[in-house]
Amino acid sequence: MKKLYLLLLLFFSPTLVFASSTSLFKVNGSYYESFLEAYNAASLDNPLIILSDIKLDESLKISKSIEINLNGHEISAPKMVFLLNGGTLNLTGSGTVRERNPYFGAVVVKGSVDNKKDYSILNVSSEVLLEGWSGIMIDQNNKKGYGVVVNFKGKINALKDTTGDTGVGIYVNGNIKDKENMPEINLYDTSNIKSTGPGIYLAGYSKLNYLGNTEGYESGLSIKSGIVNIKGGHIVATGPDKTPTSPNGSGTNASGAGIQVESNNSYAGDIEINITNGTVESKNGNMFYEFTANNKTDTKVKSINILNGTFISKNDNFKVSDSFKTNNPKFISGGKFTSNIQEYLKTGNIKNTNNYYQVVSKNNDTTKNLVIKKTNLLPIIVIIIFLITILINIYLYVRKKYTK
């Protein structure tokens, strides 16, 4: 994977944007031939509406709040179409944002260096396609990334770059290590990511709230740092099993795992994984794969909790380090799995049905519930019979006495 510090050379260069003189744009009822003039006139309340396909000569640096309505068209640049650094960018309308020569990403987002809240906010609607080496790259800003929020409902097509490196659907730079006001990524159920490499790669410390659909070739989700909350959706890796996988201090290597965790001291670590629903799958390898950079490295998984979901893999669902097993011995309370996960079971029992090992609670055993109910009713029935017997005897005694 490329040395991403090369981005700095581009970011500090002047931003010049040109478009064909035949291109037309609309803002608040006014028409423009110059994209730059239309951009300067637009805002969140007055969207820039694209009226034809646009080829920018250079990437556009955005440091204000603006809505760009693609309106069924494509906007492209040689490398990195938009750089959001302080402001809000809403991408709406059916259309495509594309790197013509994939290298950085369709949208690159930078956070604040001085801990500002909501510094850079990216909102992408469901009709928008982002295409490039990455769809969204959250890049470090002097090793900081405060105040980044991404709300993504659209589609991403992550391609190999011009050097042959495989793409990443969504990427967080590994230099981001602060554990407050970290980048937050919200993927909604309409989101769809397809990547030639990992679907999502969280190297830097961030929070991912996941409800989407992600297909990665090398891995579905690759994690080195941060908090991951999987609440639904589907994550799948389609490539070959590449385990054991060697550590990578400047990227992530292929494993073929649905979720890949690399425990590496060079990154922020403190990984928290919570899965409450959804499907995680590996077509050819392990559903969940965790490994340490070397024998002296402890697992960076601080906590893991699986409460529900469907977990599918060709090999065993879990392949993890000894350090992981020591620090996270029991973490499964629900869900169904394609391999036996008894050793990781925290609560409940396992029932093998329809080729799945399904976690069921003790209270879900219908036969036992019926037995318990009958047992609880027995004393009541005995008491009722006893009382009826006494009443009958009293009745017979009284009748006998008064009929003499």
C-alpha positions as CSV (number, residue, x, y, z in Angstrom):
1,M,0.0,0.0,0.0
2,K,1.2,3.5,-0.8
3,K,3.0,5.8,1.5
4,L,0.2,8.2,2.3
5,Y,2.3,11.0,3.6
6,L,2.8,12.0,0.0
7,L,-0.6,13.6,0.3
8,L,0.9,16.5,2.1
9,L,2.7,17.6,-1.0
10,L,-0.7,17.9,-2.7
11,F,-2.6,19.4,0.1
12,F,-0.4,22.5,0.6
13,S,-0.4,23.3,-3.1
14,P,-2.8,26.0,-4.4
15,T,-6.2,24.7,-5.4
16,L,-7.1,25.7,-9.0
17,V,-10.3,24.3,-10.6
18,F,-11.2,24.6,-14.3
19,A,-14.0,23.2,-16.2
20,S,-15.1,23.2,-19.8
21,S,-16.7,26.4,-20.9
22,T,-19.7,24.4,-22.2
23,S,-20.4,23.1,-18.7
24,L,-23.5,24.5,-17.1
25,F,-24.3,24.9,-13.4
26,K,-27.3,26.2,-11.5
27,V,-27.4,27.9,-8.1
28,N,-30.5,29.5,-6.6
29,G,-32.1,30.0,-10.1
30,S,-28.9,31.5,-11.6
31,Y,-26.9,29.7,-14.3
32,Y,-23.1,29.6,-14.6
33,E,-20.6,28.5,-17.1
34,S,-17.7,28.4,-14.6
35,F,-17.7,25.7,-12.0
36,L,-15.6,27.8,-9.7
37,E,-18.1,30.7,-9.8
38,A,-21.0,28.3,-9.2
39,Y,-19.1,26.8,-6.3
40,N,-18.5,30.1,-4.7
41,A,-22.2,31.1,-5.0
42,A,-23.5,27.8,-3.5
43,S,-24.2,26.8,0.1
44,L,-26.2,24.2,2.0
45,D,-29.4,26.3,1.5
46,N,-28.5,27.0,-2.2
47,P,-27.2,23.7,-3.7
48,L,-24.9,23.7,-6.7
49,I,-26.8,21.7,-9.3
50,I,-24.8,20.0,-12.0
51,L,-26.3,20.2,-15.4
52,S,-23.7,18.1,-17.3
53,D,-20.7,15.9,-16.8
54,I,-17.7,17.7,-15.4
55,K,-14.0,17.0,-15.7
56,L,-12.0,19.0,-13.2
57,D,-8.4,19.7,-14.0
58,E,-7.4,19.5,-10.3
59,S,-9.0,18.4,-7.0
60,L,-11.4,20.9,-5.3
61,K,-10.5,21.9,-1.7
62,I,-13.7,22.5,0.3
63,S,-13.6,24.5,3.6
64,K,-17.1,25.8,3.8
65,S,-20.6,24.2,4.0
66,I,-22.1,23.3,0.6
67,E,-24.5,20.9,-1.1
68,I,-23.6,19.5,-4.5
69,N,-26.5,17.9,-6.4
70,L,-25.0,15.6,-9.0
71,N,-28.4,15.6,-10.8
72,G,-27.7,12.4,-12.7
73,H,-24.1,13.4,-13.8
74,E,-20.5,12.6,-13.1
75,I,-17.8,14.9,-11.7
76,S,-14.2,13.7,-12.0
77,A,-10.6,14.8,-11.3
78,P,-7.3,13.1,-12.1
79,K,-6.6,12.3,-8.5
80,M,-8.8,13.1,-5.4
81,V,-11.9,14.9,-6.5
82,F,-12.8,16.6,-3.2
83,L,-10.7,17.5,-0.2
84,L,-12.9,18.4,2.7
85,N,-11.0,20.3,5.4
86,G,-13.3,22.3,7.7
87,G,-17.0,22.5,6.6
88,T,-19.9,20.3,5.6
89,L,-20.2,18.6,2.2
90,N,-23.6,17.1,1.2
91,L,-23.5,15.0,-1.9
92,T,-27.0,14.4,-3.3
93,G,-28.7,13.5,-6.5
94,S,-28.0,10.4,-8.6
95,G,-24.5,10.6,-10.0
96,T,-20.8,9.7,-9.7
97,V,-17.7,11.3,-8.1
98,R,-14.7,9.6,-9.7
99,E,-10.9,9.6,-9.7
100,R,-9.9,9.3,-13.4
101,N,-6.5,7.9,-12.3
102,P,-7.2,6.2,-8.9
103,Y,-4.7,7.0,-6.3
104,F,-6.1,8.8,-3.2
105,G,-9.9,8.7,-3.2
106,A,-13.1,10.3,-4.5
107,V,-13.5,12.2,-1.2
108,V,-10.6,12.9,1.2
109,V,-11.6,14.2,4.7
110,K,-9.3,15.9,7.2
111,G,-10.1,16.6,10.8
112,S,-9.1,19.4,13.1
113,V,-5.7,19.7,14.8
114,D,-7.1,21.5,17.8
115,N,-10.0,19.3,18.9
116,K,-13.0,21.1,17.3
117,K,-16.3,19.3,17.3
118,D,-18.0,18.7,13.9
119,Y,-15.1,20.1,12.1
120,S,-15.5,18.2,8.8
121,I,-18.9,16.6,8.1
122,L,-19.6,14.5,5.0
123,N,-23.1,13.4,4.1
124,V,-23.6,11.1,1.1
125,S,-27.1,10.2,-0.1
126,S,-28.1,6.8,-1.4
127,E,-28.0,7.7,-5.1
128,V,-24.4,8.7,-5.1
129,L,-21.5,6.5,-6.3
130,L,-17.9,7.2,-5.2
131,E,-15.2,5.6,-7.3
132,G,-11.4,5.7,-6.9
133,W,-8.6,4.0,-4.9
134,S,-10.9,4.7,-2.0
135,G,-14.4,6.0,-1.8
136,I,-13.7,7.9,1.4
137,M,-10.3,8.5,3.0
138,I,-10.1,10.0,6.5
139,D,-6.6,11.4,6.5
140,Q,-4.5,12.7,9.3
141,N,-3.9,16.4,9.8
142,N,-0.6,16.8,11.6
143,K,-1.3,13.3,13.1
144,K,-4.7,14.5,14.3
145,G,-8.3,13.8,13.1
146,Y,-10.7,15.6,15.5
147,G,-14.3,16.3,14.6
148,V,-14.8,14.2,11.5
149,V,-18.3,12.8,10.9
150,V,-19.3,10.7,7.9
151,N,-22.9,9.7,7.2
152,F,-22.8,7.4,4.3
153,K,-25.9,6.0,2.5
154,G,-24.5,5.6,-1.1
155,K,-22.2,3.3,-3.0
156,I,-18.4,2.9,-3.3
157,N,-16.3,1.2,-5.9
158,A,-12.7,0.9,-4.7
159,L,-10.3,0.2,-7.5
160,K,-6.6,-0.7,-7.9
161,D,-4.5,2.5,-8.1
162,T,-2.1,3.5,-10.8
163,T,0.8,1.6,-9.1
164,G,-1.2,-1.6,-8.8
165,D,-2.1,-1.3,-5.0
166,T,-5.5,-2.8,-4.3
167,G,-8.3,-0.3,-3.2
168,V,-10.0,0.3,0.1
169,G,-13.6,1.2,0.3
170,I,-13.3,3.4,3.4
171,Y,-9.9,4.1,5.0
172,V,-8.9,5.8,8.3
173,N,-5.2,6.9,8.5
174,G,-3.2,5.0,11.1
175,N,-1.6,8.2,12.5
176,I,-4.9,9.2,14.1
177,K,-4.6,8.0,17.7
178,D,-6.6,10.3,19.9
179,K,-9.4,8.6,21.7
180,E,-11.7,11.6,22.2
181,N,-13.7,13.4,19.5
182,M,-12.4,10.7,17.1
183,P,-13.7,10.3,13.5
184,E,-17.2,8.8,13.5
185,I,-18.4,6.8,10.5
186,N,-22.1,5.9,10.2
187,L,-23.0,3.4,7.4
188,Y,-26.7,3.1,6.8
189,D,-28.6,0.1,5.4
190,T,-28.6,1.5,1.8
191,S,-24.8,1.8,1.7
192,N,-23.0,-0.6,-0.5
193,I,-19.2,-1.0,-0.8
194,K,-17.2,-3.1,-3.2
195,S,-13.4,-3.2,-3.0
196,T,-10.5,-4.9,-4.7
197,G,-8.7,-4.9,-1.3
198,P,-10.3,-4.6,2.1
199,G,-13.9,-3.3,2.1
200,I,-13.1,-1.1,5.1
201,Y,-9.7,-0.5,6.7
202,L,-9.7,1.2,10.2
203,A,-6.0,1.8,10.9
204,G,-6.5,5.0,12.9
205,Y,-8.7,5.3,16.0
206,S,-12.3,5.9,15.1
207,K,-15.8,4.7,15.7
208,L,-17.7,2.8,13.1
209,N,-21.5,2.3,13.4
210,Y,-22.4,-0.3,10.8
211,L,-25.7,-1.2,9.1
212,G,-24.4,-1.5,5.5
213,N,-23.3,-4.0,2.8
214,T,-19.6,-4.5,2.2
215,E,-17.8,-6.8,-0.1
216,G,-14.0,-6.9,0.1
217,Y,-11.7,-9.2,-1.8
218,E,-8.7,-9.3,0.7
219,S,-10.9,-8.9,3.8
220,G,-14.3,-7.5,4.6
221,L,-13.3,-5.3,7.5
222,S,-9.7,-4.8,8.6
223,I,-9.2,-3.3,12.1
224,K,-6.1,-2.0,13.9
225,S,-7.7,0.5,16.2
226,G,-11.0,1.9,17.5
227,I,-14.6,1.0,18.2
228,V,-16.8,-1.1,15.9
229,N,-20.5,-1.4,16.4
230,I,-22.1,-3.8,13.9
231,K,-25.9,-3.5,14.2
232,G,-26.9,-5.2,11.0
233,G,-26.1,-5.6,7.3
234,H,-23.6,-7.8,5.7
235,I,-19.8,-8.0,5.6
236,V,-18.1,-10.5,3.3
237,A,-14.6,-11.4,2.1
238,T,-14.5,-13.1,-1.3
239,G,-10.8,-13.7,-1.8
240,P,-8.6,-16.7,-1.0
241,D,-7.6,-17.7,2.5
242,K,-4.2,-16.0,3.1
243,T,-3.6,-17.0,6.8
244,P,-1.3,-16.8,8.5
245,T,-1.0,-13.2,7.5
246,S,2.2,-11.1,8.2
247,P,1.9,-7.8,9.9
248,N,2.1,-4.5,7.9
249,G,3.3,-1.3,9.4
250,S,2.0,0.7,6.3
251,G,-1.2,-0.9,5.2
252,T,-3.0,-4.2,5.7
253,N,-2.2,-7.5,4.1
254,A,-4.8,-9.9,2.7
255,S,-6.2,-12.7,4.9
256,G,-9.5,-13.6,3.2
257,A,-11.3,-13.1,6.6
258,G,-14.7,-11.4,7.1
259,I,-13.2,-9.4,10.0
260,Q,-9.4,-9.2,10.3
261,V,-7.8,-7.7,13.4
262,E,-4.1,-7.0,13.4
263,S,-2.7,-6.4,17.0
264,N,0.2,-4.1,16.3
265,N,2.0,-1.8,18.8
266,S,2.5,0.9,16.1
267,Y,-1.2,1.8,16.1
268,A,-3.6,3.2,18.7
269,G,-5.2,-0.2,19.4
270,D,-7.8,-0.3,22.2
271,I,-10.2,-2.2,19.9
272,E,-13.8,-2.7,21.0
273,I,-16.1,-4.8,18.9
274,N,-19.8,-5.1,19.5
275,I,-22.0,-7.2,17.2
276,T,-25.8,-7.1,17.9
277,N,-27.0,-8.3,14.5
278,G,-26.1,-8.8,10.8
279,T,-24.1,-11.3,8.8
280,V,-20.3,-11.6,8.7
281,E,-19.0,-14.0,6.1
282,S,-15.8,-15.4,4.5
283,K,-16.1,-17.3,1.3
284,N,-12.8,-19.1,1.6
285,G,-11.3,-18.4,5.0
286,N,-12.2,-17.5,8.6
287,M,-15.1,-15.3,9.6
288,F,-12.9,-13.7,12.3
289,Y,-9.2,-13.6,12.3
290,E,-7.0,-11.9,14.9
291,F,-3.2,-12.1,15.0
292,T,-0.4,-10.3,16.8
293,A,2.5,-8.5,15.1
294,N,5.0,-10.7,16.9
295,N,5.3,-13.0,19.9
296,K,5.9,-10.1,22.3
297,T,2.7,-8.2,21.3
298,D,-0.5,-8.6,23.3
299,T,-3.8,-8.6,21.6
300,K,-5.2,-5.1,21.1
301,V,-8.8,-6.3,21.4
302,K,-9.9,-4.6,24.6
303,S,-13.4,-6.1,24.5
304,I,-15.6,-8.1,22.1
305,N,-19.2,-9.0,22.6
306,I,-21.4,-10.9,20.1
307,L,-25.1,-10.8,21.0
308,N,-26.7,-12.0,17.8
309,G,-26.1,-12.4,14.1
310,T,-25.2,-15.0,11.5
311,F,-21.5,-16.0,11.1
312,I,-20.4,-18.0,8.0
313,S,-17.0,-19.2,6.9
314,K,-15.4,-22.0,4.9
315,N,-12.9,-22.7,7.8
316,D,-13.5,-22.4,11.5
317,N,-15.3,-19.2,12.3
318,F,-12.6,-18.0,14.7
319,K,-8.8,-18.1,14.3
320,V,-7.2,-16.0,17.0
321,S,-4.0,-15.6,19.0
322,D,-3.3,-17.1,22.4
323,S,-3.2,-13.6,23.8
324,F,-6.7,-12.9,22.5
325,K,-8.0,-16.1,24.1
326,T,-6.4,-15.2,27.4
327,N,-7.8,-11.6,27.4
328,N,-11.2,-12.4,25.9
329,P,-12.0,-16.0,26.9
330,K,-15.9,-15.8,26.7
331,F,-17.6,-13.3,24.5
332,I,-20.5,-15.0,22.7
333,S,-24.1,-14.7,24.0
334,G,-26.1,-15.2,20.9
335,G,-26.1,-15.8,17.1
336,K,-25.6,-18.8,14.8
337,F,-22.3,-20.1,13.5
338,T,-21.0,-22.5,10.9
339,S,-18.4,-24.0,13.3
340,N,-18.6,-25.0,17.0
341,I,-17.9,-22.0,19.2
342,Q,-18.5,-23.7,22.6
343,E,-15.1,-22.5,23.9
344,Y,-16.1,-18.9,23.5
345,L,-19.7,-19.2,24.8
346,K,-20.5,-16.8,27.6
347,T,-24.1,-17.6,28.3
348,G,-26.7,-20.0,27.0
349,N,-26.4,-23.4,25.2
350,I,-25.6,-24.5,21.7
351,K,-28.2,-26.3,19.5
352,N,-27.0,-27.8,16.2
353,T,-29.8,-27.3,13.6
354,N,-29.7,-26.8,9.8
355,N,-25.9,-26.9,9.7
356,Y,-25.6,-24.1,12.2
357,Y,-24.4,-24.1,15.8
358,Q,-27.1,-21.8,17.3
359,V,-26.9,-20.2,20.7
360,V,-30.1,-20.7,22.7
361,S,-30.9,-19.7,26.3
362,K,-32.0,-22.2,28.9
363,N,-35.4,-20.6,29.0
364,N,-35.9,-21.4,25.3
365,D,-36.2,-25.1,26.1
366,T,-40.0,-25.6,25.7
367,T,-40.0,-29.1,27.3
368,K,-38.3,-28.0,30.4
369,N,-40.7,-25.0,30.7
370,L,-43.7,-27.3,30.6
371,V,-42.2,-29.6,33.2
372,I,-41.5,-26.7,35.5
373,K,-45.1,-25.4,35.0
374,K,-46.6,-28.8,35.9
375,T,-44.3,-29.1,38.9
376,N,-45.4,-25.7,40.1
377,L,-49.1,-26.6,39.7
378,L,-48.9,-29.8,41.7
379,P,-49.1,-28.4,45.2
380,I,-52.1,-26.2,44.2
381,I,-53.9,-29.2,42.8
382,V,-53.3,-31.2,46.0
383,I,-54.6,-28.4,48.1
384,I,-57.7,-28.0,46.0
385,I,-58.5,-31.7,46.2
386,F,-57.9,-31.6,50.0
387,L,-60.3,-28.7,50.4
388,I,-63.0,-30.3,48.2
389,T,-62.7,-33.5,50.2
390,I,-63.3,-31.6,53.5
391,L,-66.3,-29.7,52.0
392,I,-67.8,-33.0,50.9
393,N,-67.4,-34.6,54.3
394,I,-68.9,-31.5,56.0
395,Y,-71.9,-31.6,53.6
396,L,-72.5,-35.4,54.3
397,Y,-72.2,-34.9,58.1
398,V,-74.7,-32.0,58.1
399,R,-77.2,-33.8,55.8
400,K,-77.0,-37.0,58.0
401,K,-77.6,-35.0,61.2
402,Y,-80.7,-33.1,59.9
403,T,-82.3,-36.1,58.2
404,K,-82.6,-38.2,61.3
